[in-house]
Amino acid sequence: MHYPRRISKIKRARKQGFRARMRTANGRKLINRKRRDGRHRISIV
């Protein structure tokens, strides 16, 4: 059976990855906001 959403890892990384985020001002804001919140607090809500 074919899984419908088989997006390639490369495509995903280019769209949503760290370097894609760093390219835009809003992406950098998003990363900084996540860093301020901290990983631990985000993951266990």
Order of alpha helices (4+ residues) and beta strands (2+ residues): alpha-alpha-alpha-alpha
